[in-house]
Amino acid sequence: MSHHIYAHITHDNKVFYIGKSKRLSRMNDKRNRNIAWKAFTANRVWKAVKICNCVSDEHAALQEIFFIRLFRSLGNPLVNVTDGGELSPDSYLWPKTQAAQTQRSQAGKLGGSANTSAKQRASKENGKLGGRPRKQPPRA
């Protein structure tokens, strides 16, 4: 799978952001950006330009670091929060301690756990749904 390095550029050709993504469409996406990026682009015209393709997440991480350093050294005020190079959890270079910590913090968050399902069944059996008591039919 190909990875992409891209730049966001102002109308006067100043680079203000370097990014990497597996999806090429990400470079034009305005969602899920940092606060500095949103503030910078609020009243500016900008465009996205692909810089290069990379063969792996690790290669893309190294290229992102390189381009962030390059454009900062050329005086571009980048809004990148980090110096780049963050790897995805499936990368073999992702620190083992960070991977373990992330797995612990995400435990039980994806999908319904067996514990959640048991609580929902117990709630239904006790006449409660969503924490509220069910209306009982009138007694004759």
N, C-alpha and C positions, 0 to 999 in steps of 0.2 A: 504494500500500500504506500502511496506517495504522501509525503508531508510537504507543506508549503511554507515559505517565509515570505511575508508581505510587509509593505510599508504604507502608512497613511500619510498623505502629503497635502499641504495647504495649497490654495490657488496660486501662491507665488513660489511653489516648488520647495517648500521647507518640510523636511521629514519631521513628524511629531510623534509617530508611534511605529514600533516594529512588533510584529506578531508572528506566531506560528500556528498552523492548524492542519488537521488531516483533511478537512473539507475546504475546498477553494472558496465556496460561498461565504465562509466565515469572514473573509477579509472585507466584505461589504456589509456585514451585519452590524447594526447599531446597538443590539441588545447585549446584555452581559458584559459591559465595559466598565472600567474603573471610574471612580468619581472625577478624577483629574481629566480623563479622556472626555467624559460627558461635558464637563465645564468648558474645556478647550474647544470642543466642536459645536457648542450650543448655538453660536451665531457666526459660524465659519463655513465656508464651502471647502470641501475636501474630496480627495479621491483615493482609491486604493490601487496599489500597484504590486504585482507579484514580483518578488526579487529572485527567488530560486525554488527549485524542487529538491527534496532530500529523500534519500532511500529509507531512512529509519527515523524513529523518534529521537534516538540518541544523536544522530547526525543533525537533525533539525534543531535540537537543543543547543548544540555547539555553534551552529550557524546563527541562531538567534542571539546568542551571547556576542558573537563576533560583530554582527551588524549593529547591535545596540551600542557596543563600545565604539565602533567606527563612527556612527552618526553623532554620538555625544562628543567624541573628540573633534569633530568638525564643527562643533558649536550649535548643533540642533537641540533645542529644548524639548527632549522627549518626555512624554507623559507616562511612559512605562513605569510601573510601581517597583518592579524588580530589575535586576540586571539580566534577566532572561535565563533560559536553560532549564525551566521547570519541566520535569519529565512526568509522563503519565504513569499511573500505578502499575500498568502492565509491562513497564520497561524493566529490563534486568539491572539497569543502573540506578533505579529508584532506591534510596537508602532503606535497608531492611527495617530499621527502627521506625522510620516514617510510614512504611507500608503496614507494619504491625499496628501502629497507633491509629492509622486511618481505618483499618479493618475493625479494630475495637470500637472506634467512635461510630462506625456505620452499622454495627451489629444490630439487627432487628429493625432497621429503618427501611430497607427495601422490601416491599411487599408485606403482607400480613404474616406475622409470626404465629407459631402454633399457640403461644401464650395469648396473643390477641384474639385469635379465633375462639379459644376456650372461654375467655372473658365475655365475648359477644354471645356465645351460646348460653352461658350462665345468666347473662342479663335478660335474654329473651325468656328463659325458663322462669325467672323470678318476676316476670311481668314488667320489666323495664326495657325501654328501647332508647338508646342515646341518653341514658341517665334520667329519663322522665318516666314516671309510672304510666302504664297503659290505662286507657279508660276502660272500666269494667262495665259490662252490660247491666242494665237495671235488674235487680232481683224481683222475681214475681211473688 
